[in-house]
C-alpha cells in the first residue's frame, strides 16, 4: 500500500464526510496543490479526492462512488496534460488496493491488459475477504485529503525535455462522461490547471491547443497564466508546488471563489 498519496486514509475519511462546499478531483497536482486547511480557515468545507496519476478513468469511478454523499456545491477539477495521455495503470492499481471494489472496479480493471493491474485486483479481493491489518500513521496527511510536504524541498532548475501533448480516446471519453454527470445533477464545476514550473510548462510545444480544448468544456482557469511563481522557490520538483507555492496558489484561488461564488458559504 503506497504511503505517497495516502489514498487509504483519504478513502477512509471520505466515507464519513458529507455536504461539502468544495470537492477537488485530479492527480497529485490536486491532492498536493489544494490545501484543505487553508480553505477551512477561509470558511470553505472542502474534500480533496485527488490521487497519484489519477486519470479520468479513475476520476469517474471516484465521482460515481462519492458524489452523492459529498454533495458538493462546486467541483474543482484539476486538469493537467499528463492525465490525458497516461494509460492510468498506476492510478488503477492504487485505487483497487486502497478502496472498496465493486462492478466499477471490475470494469476498470478489464480496461487494462496489464498483469500488474490483474495481480493488484486479486490481492485487493483477497484483502477484502481476509481483512487488512495495515495501519498508516503519517503527519503528512491532513484532514480533508490534502498531503503536505513536511520538509522544505526546492526544484533544482533542471531543464525539461520538449513534450507534445497527446490524448487517449478512452481518457477523453471518460472526461466528457464526468462533466455529463455533473451537468445532469446541476452541479457547478470549474476546470483548473494547477501551476507547474515555467520550465515544465514551456516544454509542452502545443500547450495553447490544450488550453483551447479545456476552455471548450466550460469554465477553465490556467494558473500558469495567472501567477508569477518562482521555479526554484515555489516548487519541490518540476511540476509540484511546495508549501510556499501552495499558499500563494490557494490564496489566489480563494480570492477567485470569494469574487465569483459568494453562495458557497451560505
KOLBALUM-569516 format. One record per residue: residue in one letter; y, z, x of N, C-alpha, C in turn. Coordinates in Angstrom, 2 decimals, decimal comma. Layout:
N
  residu      n_v      n_w      n_u     ca_v     ca_w     ca_u      c_v      c_w      c_u
       A        Y        Z        X        Y        Z        X        Y        Z        X
...
***
This chain:
266
  residu      n_v      n_w      n_u     ca_v     ca_w     ca_u      c_v      c_w      c_u
       X    -1,20     0,00     0,85     0,00     0,00     0,00     1,24     0,00     0,88
       X     2,12    -0,96     0,68     3,29    -1,10     1,52     4,32    -0,01     1,20
       X     4,90     0,55     2,28     5,99     1,50     2,11     7,34     0,83     2,29
       X     7,33    -0,47     2,61     8,58    -1,16     2,92     9,51    -1,17     1,73
       X     9,01    -1,59     0,56     9,89    -1,67    -0,60     9,63    -0,55    -1,61
       X     8,61     0,30    -1,34     8,34     1,46    -2,17     8,10     1,08    -3,64
       X     7,44    -0,05    -3,83     7,27    -0,54    -5,20     6,40     0,39    -6,03
       X     5,49     1,09    -5,39     4,64     2,03    -6,13     5,50     3,11    -6,79
       X     6,44     3,67    -6,02     7,32     4,69    -6,58     8,23     4,10    -7,65
       X     8,73     2,91    -7,39     9,62     2,24    -8,35     8,93     2,03    -9,69
       X     7,69     1,58    -9,65     6,99     1,27   -10,89     6,45     2,52   -11,58
       X     6,31     3,61   -10,84     6,04     4,89   -11,49     7,27     5,37   -12,24
       X     8,42     5,21   -11,61     9,66     5,69   -12,22    10,08     4,85   -13,42
       X     9,89     3,52   -13,34    10,37     2,66   -14,41     9,68     2,96   -15,74
       X     8,45     3,44   -15,68     7,72     3,75   -16,91     8,29     4,98   -17,62
       X     9,14     5,71   -16,92     9,75     6,90   -17,51    11,25     6,70   -17,74
       X    11,69     5,46   -17,66    13,12     5,15   -17,78    13,35     4,25   -18,98
       X    14,43     4,49   -19,70    14,74     3,66   -20,86    16,25     3,56   -21,05
       X    16,64     2,50   -21,76    18,02     2,32   -22,21    19,04     2,42   -21,07
       X    19,02     1,42   -20,20    19,94     1,41   -19,07    21,11     0,47   -19,35
       X    22,17     0,64   -18,59    23,30    -0,27   -18,67    23,00    -1,55   -17,89
       X    22,41    -1,37   -16,70    22,17    -2,48   -15,80    20,72    -2,52   -15,35
       X    20,15    -3,71   -15,35    18,81    -3,93   -14,83    18,93    -4,99   -13,74
       X    18,54    -4,63   -12,51    18,59    -5,55   -11,39    17,22    -6,18   -11,16
       X    17,21    -7,48   -10,96    15,99    -8,23   -10,67    16,18    -9,01    -9,39
       X    15,09    -9,28    -8,68    15,19   -10,13    -7,50    14,39    -9,60    -6,32
       X    14,67   -10,14    -5,17    13,91    -9,86    -3,96    14,46    -8,63    -3,25
       X    14,17    -8,54    -1,96    14,68    -7,42    -1,17    16,21    -7,40    -1,13
       X    16,84    -8,54    -1,36    18,30    -8,57    -1,44    18,79    -7,77    -2,64
       X    17,92    -7,59    -3,63    18,27    -6,77    -4,80    18,02    -5,30    -4,51
       X    16,78    -4,94    -4,12    16,49    -3,51    -4,00    17,12    -2,88    -2,76
       X    17,56    -3,69    -1,81    18,31    -3,17    -0,67    19,80    -3,48    -0,78
       X    20,19    -4,19    -1,84    21,58    -4,61    -1,97    22,36    -3,91    -3,06
       X    21,67    -3,45    -4,11    22,34    -2,77    -5,22    21,91    -1,30    -5,21
       X    22,82    -0,46    -4,76    22,54     0,97    -4,59    22,80     1,69    -5,92
       X    21,74     2,11    -6,57    21,87     2,74    -7,89    22,67     4,04    -7,83
       X    22,74     4,66    -6,67    23,55     5,88    -6,54    25,04     5,56    -6,72
       X    25,46     4,44    -6,15    26,87     4,04    -6,25    27,22     3,68    -7,69
       X    26,30     2,99    -8,36    26,55     2,63    -9,75    26,56     3,86   -10,64
       X    25,68     4,81   -10,36    25,64     6,04   -11,14    26,94     6,83   -10,97
       X    27,49     6,82    -9,76    28,75     7,52    -9,51    29,91     6,88   -10,27
       X    29,74     5,60   -10,64    30,75     4,90   -11,44    30,38     4,86   -12,91
       X    29,43     5,73   -13,29    29,02     5,91   -14,69    28,26     4,72   -15,26
       X    27,53     4,01   -14,40    26,62     2,97   -14,87    25,18     3,46   -14,65
       X    24,41     3,51   -15,72    23,00     3,83   -15,60    22,27     2,54   -15,24
       X    21,67     2,51   -14,06    21,08     1,27   -13,56    19,65     1,50   -13,09
       X    18,84     0,44   -13,21    17,50     0,48   -12,62    17,28    -0,82   -11,86
       X    16,75    -0,67   -10,65    16,55    -1,80    -9,75    15,08    -2,16    -9,69
       X    14,72    -3,30   -10,27    13,33    -3,78   -10,27    13,07    -4,83    -9,20
       X    13,93    -4,86    -8,19    13,68    -5,77    -7,08    12,44    -5,37    -6,30
       X    11,85    -6,33    -5,60    10,69    -6,05    -4,75    10,62    -7,10    -3,66
       X     9,86    -6,80    -2,63     9,82    -7,68    -1,46     9,36    -9,09    -1,82
       X    10,16   -10,09    -1,40     9,82   -11,52    -1,57     9,58   -11,89    -3,03
       X    10,16   -11,15    -3,94     9,96   -11,42    -5,37    10,47   -12,81    -5,73
       X     9,59   -13,62    -6,29     9,95   -14,95    -6,76     9,98   -14,92    -8,29
       X    10,46   -15,98    -8,93    10,48   -16,00   -10,40     9,12   -15,73   -11,04
       X     8,04   -16,08   -10,38     6,70   -15,81   -10,94     6,52   -14,32   -11,18
       X     6,84   -13,50   -10,16     6,68   -12,05   -10,29     7,80   -11,45   -11,14
       X     9,00   -12,01   -11,05    10,10   -11,51   -11,87     9,75   -11,62   -13,35
       X     9,15   -12,72   -13,72     8,80   -12,93   -15,13     7,79   -11,89   -15,60
       X     6,80   -11,59   -14,78     5,80   -10,58   -15,15     6,47    -9,22   -15,33
       X     7,32    -8,83   -14,38     8,01    -7,55   -14,47     8,93    -7,49   -15,69
       X     9,61    -8,59   -15,96    10,51    -8,63   -17,11     9,74    -8,45   -18,41
       X     8,63    -9,15   -18,54     7,84    -9,06   -19,76     7,25    -7,66   -19,94
       X     7,00    -6,94   -18,86     6,42    -5,61   -18,95     7,45    -4,54   -19,28
       X     8,65    -4,66   -18,71     9,57    -3,53   -18,73    10,90    -3,80   -19,43
       X    11,14    -5,01   -19,88    12,42    -5,31   -20,51    12,64    -4,49   -21,78
       X    11,63    -4,41   -22,62    11,79    -3,73   -23,90    12,14    -2,26   -23,70
       X    11,46    -1,60   -22,78    11,70    -0,17   -22,59    13,03     0,09   -21,89
       X    13,34    -0,71   -20,87    14,61    -0,52   -20,17    15,79    -0,89   -21,07
       X    15,58    -1,89   -21,93    16,59    -2,27   -22,92    17,99    -2,37   -22,31
       X    18,16    -3,19   -21,29    19,45    -3,23   -20,58    20,56    -3,88   -21,39
       X    21,77    -3,44   -21,15    22,92    -4,11   -21,74    23,27    -5,37   -20,96
       X    22,96    -5,36   -19,67    23,24    -6,51   -18,80    22,15    -6,61   -17,75
       X    21,64    -7,82   -17,54    20,68    -8,07   -16,47    21,41    -8,76   -15,32
       X    21,27    -8,20   -14,14    21,85    -8,78   -12,94    20,69    -9,37   -12,13
       X    20,63   -10,68   -12,07    19,51   -11,37   -11,43    20,00   -11,90   -10,08
       X    19,50   -11,29    -9,02    19,84   -11,73    -7,67    19,06   -13,00    -7,33
       X    19,79   -14,06    -7,06    19,16   -15,35    -6,77    19,45   -15,73    -5,33
       X    18,40   -16,04    -4,61    18,51   -16,42    -3,21    17,68   -17,67    -2,99
       X    18,14   -18,59    -2,17    17,38   -19,83    -1,97    15,92   -19,63    -1,60
       X    15,64   -18,56    -0,85    14,27   -18,33    -0,37    13,28   -18,24    -1,51
       X    13,66   -17,61    -2,62    12,71   -17,35    -3,69    12,27   -18,61    -4,41
       X    13,02   -19,68    -4,26    12,67   -20,91    -4,97    11,72   -21,81    -4,18
       X    11,60   -21,58    -2,88    10,62   -22,38    -2,13     9,47   -21,54    -1,57
       X     9,46   -20,25    -1,90     8,36   -19,39    -1,48     7,13   -19,61    -2,35
       X     5,94   -19,42    -1,75     4,71   -19,53    -2,55     4,45   -18,25    -3,34
       X     5,16   -17,16    -3,01     5,03   -15,93    -3,78     3,79   -15,11    -3,49
       X     3,03   -15,47    -2,47     1,78   -14,76    -2,16     2,05   -13,29    -1,84
       X     3,00   -13,05    -0,95     3,31   -11,67    -0,54     3,70   -10,81    -1,74
       X     4,55   -11,36    -2,60     5,02   -10,58    -3,74     3,92   -10,36    -4,78
       X     3,06   -11,34    -4,97     1,94   -11,18    -5,90     1,01   -10,07    -5,44
       X     0,67   -10,07    -4,16    -0,19    -9,02    -3,60     0,46    -7,65    -3,81
       X     1,73    -7,58    -3,51     2,48    -6,33    -3,68     2,39    -5,84    -5,13
       X     2,59    -6,75    -6,07     2,66    -6,36    -7,48     1,29    -5,94    -8,02
       X     0,23    -6,68    -7,68    -1,08    -6,32    -8,24    -1,59    -5,01    -7,66
       X    -1,16    -4,68    -6,43    -1,62    -3,45    -5,80    -0,83    -2,24    -6,29
       X     0,45    -2,45    -6,63     1,30    -1,30    -6,95     1,53    -1,08    -8,44
       X     1,22    -2,07    -9,28     1,48    -1,93   -10,71     0,17    -2,02   -11,49
       X     0,26    -1,77   -12,79    -0,90    -1,94   -13,65    -1,29    -3,41   -13,69
       X    -2,53    -3,68   -14,03    -2,98    -5,07   -14,10    -3,46    -5,39   -15,50
       X    -2,96    -6,51   -16,02    -3,26    -6,95   -17,36    -3,47    -8,46   -17,33
       X    -3,42    -9,11   -18,49    -3,67   -10,54   -18,53    -2,60   -11,32   -17,77
       X    -1,38   -10,80   -17,76    -0,31   -11,45   -17,00    -0,64   -11,44   -15,50
       X    -1,22   -10,34   -15,03    -1,64   -10,26   -13,63    -2,73   -11,29   -13,35
       X    -3,68   -11,38   -14,26    -4,79   -12,31   -14,10    -4,28   -13,74   -13,98
       X    -3,36   -14,12   -14,85    -2,79   -15,47   -14,81    -2,01   -15,68   -13,51
       X    -1,29   -14,68   -13,09    -0,52   -14,79   -11,85    -1,44   -14,99   -10,66
       X    -2,53   -14,23   -10,62    -3,49   -14,35    -9,52    -4,15   -15,72    -9,51
       X    -4,51   -16,21   -10,69    -5,14   -17,53   -10,77    -4,20   -18,64   -10,33
       X    -2,91   -18,37   -10,38    -1,94   -19,37    -9,96    -1,92   -19,59    -8,46
       X    -2,60   -18,73    -7,72    -2,68   -18,86    -6,26    -4,10   -19,26    -5,86
       X    -4,21   -20,19    -4,98    -5,51   -20,49    -4,38    -5,52   -19,84    -3,00
       X    -5,60   -18,53    -3,02    -5,44   -17,78    -1,79    -6,38   -16,59    -1,78
       X    -7,23   -16,52    -0,77    -8,26   -15,49    -0,70    -7,64   -14,10    -0,57
       X    -6,48   -13,99     0,09    -5,84   -12,69     0,23    -5,39   -12,15    -1,14
       X    -4,90   -13,05    -1,99    -4,50   -12,64    -3,34    -5,71   -12,17    -4,13
       X    -6,81   -12,92    -4,04    -8,03   -12,55    -4,78    -8,55   -11,20    -4,31
       X    -8,57   -10,98    -3,00    -9,06    -9,71    -2,47    -8,17    -8,55    -2,91
       X    -6,86    -8,76    -2,91    -5,94    -7,71    -3,33    -6,16    -7,37    -4,80
       X    -6,42    -8,39    -5,60    -6,64    -8,18    -7,03    -7,93    -7,38    -7,27
       X    -8,98    -7,72    -6,54   -10,25    -6,99    -6,67   -10,07    -5,54    -6,23
       X    -9,31    -5,33    -5,16    -9,02    -3,97    -4,72    -8,28    -3,20    -5,80
       X    -7,29    -3,87    -6,40    -6,49    -3,22    -7,43    -7,33    -2,84    -8,64
       X    -8,25    -3,72    -9,03    -9,13    -3,42   -10,15   -10,01    -2,21    -9,84
       X   -10,52    -2,15    -8,61   -11,35    -1,01    -8,21   -10,51     0,27    -8,20
       X    -9,29     0,16    -7,75    -8,40     1,32    -7,72    -8,18     1,85    -9,13
       X    -8,03     0,93   -10,10    -7,80     1,33   -11,49    -9,01     2,08   -12,04
       X   -10,19     1,68   -11,58   -11,43     2,30   -12,08   -11,67     3,65   -11,42
       X   -11,53     3,69   -10,08   -11,91     4,88    -9,34   -10,75     5,80    -9,00
       X    -9,55     5,34    -9,29    -8,39     6,16    -9,01    -7,79     5,86    -7,65
       X    -6,55     6,26    -7,48    -5,83     6,01    -6,24    -5,21     7,32    -5,79
       X    -5,63     7,77    -4,64    -5,18     9,08    -4,16    -3,97     8,98    -3,25
       X    -3,43     7,77    -3,08    -2,31     7,59    -2,16    -1,05     8,22    -2,74
       X    -0,39     9,03    -1,96     0,87     9,63    -2,38     1,93     9,25    -1,35
       X     2,99     8,66    -1,81     4,05     8,24    -0,91     5,24     9,17    -1,07
       X     5,70     9,72     0,04     6,92    10,50     0,04     7,82     9,96     1,15
       X     8,99     9,53     0,79     9,88     8,95     1,78    11,31     9,07     1,28
       X    12,19     9,59     2,11    13,57     9,81     1,70    14,33     8,51     1,53
       X    13,78     7,38     1,97    14,46     6,10     1,82    14,56     5,70     0,35
       X    13,54     6,02    -0,43    13,55     5,64    -1,85    14,51     6,53    -2,61
       X    15,37     5,86    -3,41    16,36     6,58    -4,20    16,10     6,38    -5,70
       X    16,49     7,35    -6,49    16,31     7,27    -7,93    16,90     5,97    -8,47
       X    16,11     5,28    -9,27    16,58     4,03    -9,86    16,14     2,79    -9,13
       X    15,31     2,94    -8,07    14,69     1,79    -7,44    15,32     1,27    -6,17
       X    16,45     1,85    -5,74    17,10     1,40    -4,51    16,37     1,97    -3,30
       X    16,33     1,21    -2,20    15,74     1,69    -0,95    16,82     1,66     0,13
       X    17,15     2,82     0,66    18,22     2,95     1,64    17,68     2,82     3,06
       X    18,51     2,32     3,94    18,22     2,34     5,37    18,69     3,68     5,91
       X    17,73     4,49     6,38    18,08     5,85     6,79    18,79     5,89     8,14
       X    18,44     4,96     9,03    19,05     4,93    10,35    19,91     3,67    10,48
       X    21,14     3,81    10,94    22,02     2,64    11,06    21,42     1,59    11,99
       X    21,42     0,35    11,52    20,96    -0,78    12,34    21,95    -1,91    12,16
       X    22,04    -2,75    13,18    23,05    -3,80    13,16    22,44    -5,12    13,63
       X    22,82    -6,20    12,96    22,35    -7,54    13,31    22,83    -7,91    14,70
       X    21,94    -8,54    15,48    22,26    -8,84    16,87    22,98   -10,17    17,08
       X    23,27   -10,89    15,99    24,02   -12,12    16,11    23,20   -13,34    16,51
       X    21,88   -13,23    16,39    21,01   -14,34    16,77    21,27   -15,58    15,91
       X    21,37   -16,72    16,55    21,58   -17,98    15,84    20,41   -18,28    14,90
       X    20,70   -18,92    13,76    19,69   -19,22    12,76    19,40   -20,73    12,73
       X    18,14   -21,06    12,67    17,76   -22,47    12,64    18,20   -23,11    11,33
       X    18,58   -24,38    11,39    19,02   -25,09    10,18    17,88   -25,18     9,18
       X    18,21   -24,99     7,91    17,21   -24,99     6,85    17,68   -25,83     5,68
       X    16,79   -26,65     5,15    17,07   -27,40     3,93    16,40   -26,69     2,77
       X    17,16   -26,33     1,76    16,63   -25,63     0,60    15,82   -26,60    -0,25
       X    14,59   -26,21    -0,53    13,73   -27,00    -1,42    13,29   -26,11    -2,58
       X    12,66   -26,72    -3,56    12,30   -25,99    -4,77    10,86   -26,30    -5,17
       X    10,12   -25,27    -5,51     8,77   -25,45    -6,05     8,88   -25,52    -7,58
       X     8,18   -26,48    -8,17     8,28   -26,70    -9,61     7,94   -25,45   -10,42
       X     6,90   -24,72    -9,98     6,49   -23,55   -10,77     7,53   -22,44   -10,70
       X     8,28   -22,38    -9,59     9,32   -21,36    -9,48    10,50   -21,69   -10,40
       X    10,88   -22,95   -10,45    11,95   -23,36   -11,36    11,51   -23,15   -12,81
       X    10,28   -23,49   -13,11     9,76   -23,33   -14,47     9,81   -21,87   -14,90
       X     9,39   -20,96   -14,03     9,41   -19,54   -14,37    10,82   -18,99   -14,41
       X    11,69   -19,49   -13,55    13,09   -19,08   -13,57    13,72   -19,43   -14,91
       X    13,48   -20,63   -15,39    14,02   -21,04   -16,68    13,42   -20,23   -17,82
       X    12,13   -19,89   -17,70    11,48   -19,07   -18,73    12,09   -17,68   -18,79
       X    12,46   -17,13   -17,64    13,11   -15,81   -17,60    14,43   -15,84   -18,35
       X    15,21   -16,86   -18,09    16,51   -16,98   -18,77    16,32   -17,21   -20,26
       X    15,28   -17,94   -20,63    14,98   -18,15   -22,05    14,66   -16,82   -22,74
       X    13,88   -15,98   -22,07    13,53   -14,67   -22,63    14,80   -13,85   -22,89
       X    15,70   -13,86   -21,93    16,93   -13,09   -22,08    17,81   -13,67   -23,18
       X    17,90   -14,98   -23,25    18,71   -15,62   -24,29    18,14   -15,37   -25,68
       X    16,82   -15,43   -25,80    16,18   -15,21   -27,09    16,43   -13,80   -27,60
       X    16,59   -12,84   -26,68    16,85   -11,45   -27,07    18,33   -11,11   -27,04
       X    19,16   -12,12   -26,84    20,62   -11,94   -26,81    21,04   -10,89   -25,79
       X    20,39   -10,92   -24,63    20,73   -10,01   -23,54    21,58   -10,77   -22,53
       X    22,78   -10,27   -22,27    23,65   -10,91   -21,30    23,06   -10,82   -19,90
       X    23,31   -11,85   -19,11    22,86   -11,83   -17,72    23,89   -12,51   -16,83
       X    23,90   -12,11   -15,58    24,68   -12,80   -14,56    23,76   -13,08   -13,39
       X    23,95   -14,23   -12,78    23,22   -14,61   -11,58    24,10   -14,30   -10,39
       X    23,55   -13,60    -9,42    24,35   -13,17    -8,27    23,61   -13,53    -6,98
       X    24,33   -14,19    -6,08    23,78   -14,36    -4,74    24,38   -13,28    -3,85
       X    23,53   -12,40    -3,37    24,00   -11,29    -2,53    24,42   -11,82    -1,16
       X    25,30   -11,11    -0,48    25,76   -11,58     0,83    24,65   -11,59     1,87
       X    24,67   -12,61     2,69    23,86   -12,68     3,91    24,84   -12,93     5,06
       X    24,37   -12,90     6,29    25,29   -13,17     7,40    25,83   -14,59     7,30
       X    27,01   -14,80     7,85    27,58   -16,15     7,86    26,68   -17,11     8,63
       X    26,01   -16,60     9,66    25,09   -17,45    10,43    23,93   -17,92     9,56
       X    23,40   -17,02     8,73    22,31   -17,38     7,84    22,79   -18,32     6,74
       X    23,90   -17,97     6,13    24,43   -18,75     5,01    24,76   -20,18     5,46
       X    25,37   -20,31     6,60    25,77   -21,63     7,09    24,59   -22,43     7,64
       X    23,44   -21,78     7,80    22,26   -22,51     8,28    21,64   -23,37     7,19
       X    21,97   -23,09     5,92    21,46   -23,91     4,82    22,33   -25,17     4,71
       X    21,73   -26,29     5,01    22,52   -27,53     5,06    22,93   -28,02     3,68
       X    22,21   -27,60     2,64    22,53   -28,06     1,28    22,85   -26,89     0,35
       X    23,54   -25,89     0,88    23,85   -24,71     0,08    24,76   -25,05    -1,10
       X    25,63   -26,04    -0,95    26,51   -26,41    -2,06    25,70   -26,91    -3,26
       X    24,64   -27,65    -2,99    23,78   -28,14    -4,08    23,08   -26,98    -4,76
       X    22,65   -25,98    -3,99    22,03   -24,80    -4,58    23,02   -24,05    -5,46
       X    24,23   -23,88    -4,98    25,25   -23,20    -5,77    25,53   -23,93    -7,07
       X    25,58   -25,24    -7,03    25,80   -26,04    -8,24    24,65   -25,88    -9,21
       X    23,42   -25,85    -8,69    22,24   -25,68    -9,54    22,29   -24,33   -10,25
       X    22,58   -23,26    -9,51    22,63   -21,93   -10,12    23,74   -21,85   -11,17
       X    24,89   -22,43   -10,88    26,00   -22,40   -11,83    25,67   -23,14   -13,12
       X    24,75   -24,09   -13,05    24,37   -24,84   -14,25    23,55   -23,99   -15,22
       X    23,04   -22,85   -14,76    22,21   -21,99   -15,60    22,99   -20,86   -16,28
       X    24,25   -20,72   -15,93    25,02   -19,64   -16,55    26,03   -19,06   -15,59
       X    26,49   -17,86   -15,90    27,49   -17,20   -15,05    26,88   -16,87   -13,70
       X    27,44   -17,47   -12,66    26,89   -17,34   -11,31    28,00   -16,90   -10,36
       X    27,70   -15,87    -9,57    28,69   -15,33    -8,65    28,07   -15,22    -7,25
       X    28,64   -15,97    -6,35    28,14   -16,03    -4,98    29,05   -15,20    -4,09
       X    28,57   -14,01    -3,70    29,42   -13,10    -2,94    29,54   -13,50    -1,47
       X    28,82   -14,53    -1,05    29,07   -15,10     0,27    30,39   -15,84     0,29
       X    30,83   -16,26    -0,90    32,09   -16,98    -1,02    33,24   -16,06    -1,43
       X    32,92   -14,79    -1,72    33,92   -13,85    -2,22    34,32   -12,84    -1,14
       X    33,32   -12,26    -0,47    33,58   -11,21     0,51    33,65   -11,77     1,92
       X    34,43   -11,12     2,74    34,54   -11,49     4,15    33,92   -10,38     4,99
       X    32,59   -10,40     5,06    31,87    -9,35     5,78    31,66    -9,74     7,24
       X    31,38    -8,73     8,05    31,17    -8,94     9,48    29,67    -8,96     9,77
       X    29,21   -10,04    10,40    27,78   -10,22    10,64    27,15    -9,05    11,39
       X    27,81    -8,56    12,40    27,21    -7,54    13,26    27,51    -6,11    12,83
       X    28,46    -5,93    11,93    28,81    -4,58    11,47    28,18    -4,27    10,11
       X    28,10    -5,26     9,22    27,73    -5,02     7,83    26,29    -5,41     7,49
       X    25,51    -5,89     8,47    24,14    -6,31     8,22    23,21    -5,70     9,26
       X    21,94    -5,46     8,84    20,97    -4,95     9,80    20,04    -6,03    10,31
       X    19,97    -7,16     9,61    19,32    -8,35    10,14    20,07    -9,56     9,59
       X    19,53   -10,75     9,74    20,30   -11,95     9,40    20,61   -12,09     7,92
       X    19,85   -11,39     7,05    20,09   -11,58     5,61    19,97   -10,32     4,78
       X    20,10    -9,15     5,40    20,10    -7,90     4,65    21,28    -7,04     5,06
       X    21,99    -6,53     4,05    23,10    -5,62     4,29    22,62    -4,27     4,78
       X    23,36    -3,66     5,70    23,13    -2,25     5,99    23,96    -1,43     5,00
       X    23,93    -0,11     5,13    24,60     0,70     4,11    26,11     0,46     4,07
       X    26,70     0,18     5,23    28,13    -0,13     5,26    28,42    -1,36     4,41
       X    27,61    -2,40     4,58    27,79    -3,62     3,80    27,49    -3,42     2,33
       X    26,46    -2,64     2,03    26,11    -2,35     0,64    27,27    -1,67    -0,07
       X    27,91    -0,73     0,61    29,04    -0,02    -0,01    30,16    -0,98    -0,38
       X    30,46    -1,91     0,52    31,53    -2,88     0,26    31,14    -3,82    -0,88
       X    29,93    -4,34    -0,81    29,43    -5,26    -1,83    29,40    -4,60    -3,20
       X    28,86    -3,40    -3,28    28,74    -2,72    -4,58    30,09    -2,35    -5,16
       X    31,02    -1,96    -4,32    32,38    -1,64    -4,80    33,01    -2,88    -5,44
       X    32,84    -4,03    -4,79    33,39    -5,28    -5,32    32,71    -5,66    -6,63
       X    31,39    -5,46    -6,70    30,66    -5,84    -7,91    31,00    -4,90    -9,07
       X    31,16    -3,63    -8,79    31,55    -2,68    -9,83    32,94    -3,01   -10,36
       X    33,82    -3,43    -9,49    35,15    -3,86    -9,93    35,04    -5,06   -10,86
       X    34,14    -5,98   -10,55    33,87    -7,13   -11,42    33,36    -6,66   -12,79
       X    32,43    -5,72   -12,79    31,89    -5,21   -14,05    32,97    -4,52   -14,87
       X    33,77    -3,69   -14,22    34,83    -2,97   -14,93    35,81    -3,93   -15,60
       X    36,03    -5,06   -14,98    37,01    -6,02   -15,49    36,44    -6,98   -16,53
       X    35,12    -7,14   -16,54    34,52    -8,17   -17,41    33,52    -7,65   -18,42
       X    33,02    -6,43   -18,24    32,00    -5,89   -19,15    32,37    -4,44   -19,51
       X    33,52    -4,28   -20,12    34,01    -2,94   -20,43    33,08    -2,19   -21,38
       X    32,31    -2,90   -22,20    31,46    -2,24   -23,19    30,19    -1,65   -22,60
       X    29,92    -1,87   -21,32    28,68    -1,36   -20,73    28,61     0,16   -20,73
       X    29,76     0,79   -20,63    29,78     2,26   -20,54    29,90     2,93   -21,90
       X    29,97     2,16   -22,96    30,13     2,75   -24,30    28,83     3,37   -24,78
***
